[in-house]
Amino acid sequence: MRKKTRALSDEALSLVARRFAILSEPMRLRLLHSLVNGEKSVNTLVESTGGTQANVSRHLQTLADAGLVKRRKEGLQVFYSVADPSIFDLCELVCGSLEKQLAQRASIFG
């Protein structure tokens, strides 16, 4: 049975669209995935994602501005962690849906 959805104002819909836009960038998803097991330094995130320092920093700033990650400074190093763990629930929901859809497509060619 489908869960009842709430009515949303135009302003609320704009906020939701903005959140999805932030998550539409693969590097940002890589960064969130890298942080799933806890806090990491920017240097570690650069290594784990294969991005450049400048690119990773730019995307981390966007995620921080959106309230999805938080930062902590220790000396010259900056550490990031997930500020809103519910983002992984959303990712799991999307991944599960895609998995079902792809399995259905694959069964056609069985």
N, C-alpha and C positions, 0 to 999 in steps of 0.2 A: 504494500500500500504506500502510496506517495505521501510524503510529508507536506503539510499545508505551507504555502509560501506567503510571506508577508507583502503587503502593498508597500511600494517604495516611492518616495518623492523623486522628482528629477534630480535634486541635489544628492540624494542617497545613491541613485543610479550612477551619477557622475563619479562619486567616491568609489563605488564598486568597480566601475570601468577603469579607474586610475590604478586600483590595486592589481587588476588583471594585466594592465599594461606594464606595470613594474615587473610582474612575473613572466612576461612574454619574452624576456631576453634570456637566452640559454646560459650566458655567463653568470647571471644572477642566480639561476637555478643551480648551477654548479657550485657557486659559493654557499648557498643555503645547504646543499647536499654535503658539502665539506664540513659544515658546522653542525651536522646532525648529532655528532657524538661529543660536542662540547666546544669550548672556546679555543680559538687558534689565533696566532699572530698573522699579521699581513704577509710576512715572508713565507710562512707555511702555506697560506692560502694561495699565494702566487705559485708556489711549487706544485700544490695539489691540483690546481686548475689549469696550469699551463699558460696562464695569461701574463701580461706584462705588469709590472708594478703600477704604472699609471692607470692602465685599464681596470685592474682589480680594485684599486683605490677609488676610482670613479664609480664603479658599480656598488662598492660597499657604502659609499656616501649616499647613493640613491636608496639603497636598502635601509640605511640608518634614518634617512629623512622620512621614510615611509613607516618607521617604527617596527620594522621586521628584524633588524639586528641592533645590538647595542655595542658600544666600544668602551674600552678601558685602556688607559695609558699607564705604562710602567716604564719609567725612564724614557728612552728614545723609542721604545717599541709600543705598538698599538695592537691590542687584542680585540677580537670580535667574537660575539656569541649571539645566539638566536634570542630575540626579545619576545617573540610571539610564537611559541611552539605549536600553536594550532595551525600554523601554515603547513606543517607536515601532514595534518589531517586532510587538508585541501589537496596537497600533492598526491597523497595516497588514493584519494577519491578519483582524481583525474587519471592516475596511472591504472587503477583498477578498471575504469571505464574504457580506457584505450586498450588494455589487455583483452577485455571481452570483445571489443569491436574487431581487433586484429585476429583473434581466435575464430570469430565467425567468418571473417573474410578468408582465412586460411582453410577453413573446412570446405569452402566452396570449391577449392582446387584440390582438396583432400588427397 
